Amino acid sequence: MAWLVTGGAGYIGAHIVRALQNAEITPIVLDDLSSGRASFVPEDVAFVQGSILDGPLVEQTLRDHRVEGVIHLAGFKYAGVSVQRPLHTYAQNVEGTRVILEAMAAAGVTNLVFSSSAAVYGTPDVDLVTEDLPKRPASPYGESKLIGEWLIADQGRATADSDAPLRHTALRYFNVVGSADPTVYDVSPHNLFPLVYEALLDGRTPQIFGDDYNTPDGTNVRDYVHVGDIAAAHVVAAQRLAAGEPIEPAYNLGSQNGLSVREIMDAMARVTGIDFDPQIGPRRPGDPDRIVATGELAARDLDWANRYTVDEMVRTGWEARAAAQ
């Protein structure tokens, strides 16, 4: 049997595709290439170019490939930009998820791993974010992911007593970095790691936005997790669903500790061998001092672990990006 990966030509999706192959599960990719790259899809993987908003296409893809489950990543993932483009964000993330659910029901596909986000929590004032923390998203992006979780949970309840009950889980994570394949790298114009890489490759000095936060070194602390670990957790979640094993409705894929932006910059200089003193710019509105999530539930159920040091996160991402020059 096969699993459909929506957004499988993207940075995270392409890693999940490879992790599925390593687990001897057949991946099928559906991607409109709005942010993904066809070159990220392995040549031996079936690739359907199209939108998740195209219900007939999604349903036909599920049927044609006898899909057992869906790992749903496709969507608009830029929280900051979502403030300026809320309607686009809701169309892609909310309507897109509804269309996926409708197509799954029509095709009799009953397993779903949803790529959610720690953005559903907003800016919580706690040391460690747990799954039961109140959800207060601070952007249309975070709101759209939370609504996506609601849609999936509602469909699960609606089908619970049917012949084809929907089994599902949502994986929430913050800053995904690094590379587990030298041909795949983060192409986002908004994420910290690729912003620093691009600056260094262009001979520019990377920038820190604010150094007066209430943290040990004055720069804000975030949850950085390696894309290889993220991909592995998605595969285990898919395997548990397919096997009918118990699974939670949502898991945080968190680092437990977090890293400051200054620590990331130090690692960048150390690993790349490019000595630089980052420029200090003004704070960005709404940036909290610290957001770090626990990963205890995922460690219990999904073999979740942080297997990479900060230097390994930087090195793997840098080598993949530099190889593309």
N, C-alpha and C positions, 0 to 999 in steps of 0.2 A: 504493500500500500504506500501511498504518497502523502506528503504534506505540502499544502500550498503556503508559500511565504509571500505575502503582499509587501511590497517595498523591498523585495529581495535583491534589487540591484543597488540598494543604498549601502552606506558604510556598515551599519549594524546588520542589516538584512543579509548582505553578502557573507558576513562572518557566520551567521546562523545557517545559511545554505551549506557552507563548508562543514560546519559542525554536524549537521544532519547527515551529510555524506559520510563523515567519519564514523557515525553511529549506524551506518548501513540503512538509513531511511532515505527514501527518494524525495528530493525537494523539487517543487515546481514553483517557478517565479512568475509573479504578476507585478508589473511595474510600469508606470507611464513615463518614466525617465525624466520627470520634472526636476528631480534632484539626484536621482540615481544615475549610474553609468552602466551601459550594456557591457562594457569591458570587465566589470566586476563580477559578471555572471559566468561561472565556469562553462566551457564549451559543451560539456556533456550533460548540462542541466537544461530541461525544457523551459523556455522563456516565452511568456505571453506579454506582449507590449500592449498595455491598455490601462484604463482607469478603474479604480474600485467603485466609481460612481456609475459604471456601466453594468447594471444588474444582469442582463442577459449574458454578457461576456463572462462575468464572474461565475454565474451558474453553469454555463457551458464548460468553462475551464474545470470546475469541480467535477462535473460529470465525465468529461473526456479523459481525465487522468485518474479517475476512481479515487479521489482524494479522501483520506481518512480524517484529516483535521486541518485547521488553518492556524498559522502563526501570523497575526495581523499587526504589521508595523507601518503600513503605508499611511501617510498623512502629512500635514503641515506642521513642522516641528520647531518653529522659531518663535519662542515665547515673546520676545521683544517686538518682533514684527507683527505678531498677532494682534497687538494693541491697535496698530494702524489698519490691519486687515481682518477684523473680526468675522465678517460675513464669509470671506474665503476660508478662514480657519474652521468655522463651523460646518461649512459645506464639505470640506475635505475630511474632517475628523469625526463629526457627528453623523452627517448624512452618509458618509462613506462607511462608517461602522454599521449603520442601519441597513444599508444595501448588502453588506457582507453577511449579516445575520439573516436577511431575507433569502439571499441566494443559498446559504447553507441549509436553511429549513427546506427550501424547494428541492435541493439535491440530496437531502437526507444525511448531511454531514453534521456530526454532533460533538466534535472536539474543537475547542478554541483557546489558544494562548494569545492574550491581548497585551501588546506593548503599551503600557500606560506610562506614567511619569510621576516622579516625586513632586512635580509642580502642582499636583492635586492638593498638597498640604499648604501651599502658599509660603508664608514666611513665619513658621512656628518659632516660638520663643522657648525652645527646649534644647537640651544638650544632644539628645538622640531622638530621632523621629521613629515612632513605632506605627504599625499598621492601623491601630485603632485611634490614632490621633484625629481630632476634628479636621475635616477637609475645608480649607478656606483658600481656594486658588486665587492667585493675584493677577491672572492674565486670561484672556480668551483661550489661549492654548491650554492652560491648566484646567479651565472650566470645561473645555471640549473633551479632555481626557477623562475627567470625572463623569461627565454625561455619558461618555462611551462605556465606562464601567457600569453605570446605572442601566443603560440599554441592555447590556449583556446579562446583568443580573436579573432584570425583568424577564428576558427571554428564557433564562434558565428556570425561573419560577413558573412561567407560563407553560413550559414543556415538561415539567418535572414528572407528571403522571402520564405522559404520553409514551408511545412506543419508541420515540427517538428523543429522549431528554438531552438538552444541551449541557455538556460538561465544560467547565471553563475555569480559567484563572487569569489574573492580571498581574503583570510584573512591573513594579515601579522602580525607576532608577534615575539618578541625577546626571552626572557628567561622565560620559563614556569616552575612553581615551585609548591610545595605543593601537597596535595592529597585531593580529595573529597570522597574517598572510602578507608577504612582501608586495603583493599586487593590489592590495586594498588599503585605503587610507581615508581619513576624515576629510571631506571636501567642504565642510560647512564654513561659510564666511562669518559665522558668529561665535564659534566655540573657541575657548582659550588656547588649546594646544595648536590647532591649525593656524590661528592668528599669530602665535609666536613663531611657528615654523616658517610661515610666509614672510614675516618680518626679517628673520635671520637669513633666509635665502635671498631676500632682496637687499640685504645690507642695511636694514633699518633697525632701530632700537625698539624692542618690545615695550609695551606700556602696562603699568599697573593703575587701575582705577581706584584711587584712594588708599592711603596708608595710615588712617587714623581710626580704624575700627577697634572695637573692644575685643581684641584677640592678642595672643602673646607677641606677635611681631607687627601688629597694626594693620595687616591685610586680611581680607575676609577668608574664611575657611569654608571649603566645599568638599563634597563627596566625589572623589574620583575613583572610577572602577574600570578595569581593563576589559576591552571589548571581547577578548577570548573567554573571560569568565562569564560575561553577560550571555554570549552565544551558548555556552555549555549549559547554563541554567534554563534557557528556553528549550533546549533539547530534552533535558530531564523532565521539565514540565509536560512537554508533549508526550513523552513516554509514559508518565504517570496517568495522564488522561486516557491514552489509548488502552492502557492496561486495566482501567477501571479502579485505580488505586485512589485512596482519599487525597484530597488536595484542598488547600485554602482558597478562598475567593481572590485573595491578593497577597502579594509578597513584596517587601522592600528588598532590593538588591543593593545593600549599603556597605560601606567600608568600616563602619564602627568608629573610626578615628578621624578621618578627614585630613586634608592638607591645605595649608595656606597658599595664597597666590605667590607669596615670596618664596616659599619652599619649592613651588613648581618652577619659578624663574631660576632659582639656584640649581635645580636639577637640570634645567635646560642648558645652562652654561656648562655645567659639569659634564654632561653626556655628549653634547655637540662639540665641545672644545672651543666654542666661540665665547670669549669673555665679554660680558656686557653688564652694564649697570642700568636696569630698567628705568624708564622715565616714569615719573609719578604724575598721574593726571587726576582730575576731580572725580569724586564719587559719582557713580551712576545712581539716579533716583531709585529708591526702593530696594537697593542691595542690602540684605541683612548681614550681620556680623558673621553668623555661622549657620550652616545647614548641613547636618550629617545624619544619616539614617542607620538604624540597626539592620543586620541581616540574619538575625537569629532564627526566625521561622524558615527562611530560605535555606539556611545551613542545615536545619533539621530535615527538610523535605526534598530539597533540590540539589543537594551536594554543593551548595553555594560556598565559595571561599574566595578570598583575595589572594591569588597565587603569584602576583607580580609586585615587585617593589616599585617605588616611584621612579627610580632610575630605569627600570625595565619598561615601565609604561612610556616614559619619554623616549627611550632608545628604539623601541619597536615602532612607535609612531613616526619618529624622525627618519629611520631607515626606509620605511615604506614610502614616505613623502619624498625623500631625497632621490629614491630610485626612479621616481616618476619624472624627474627633471629632464 
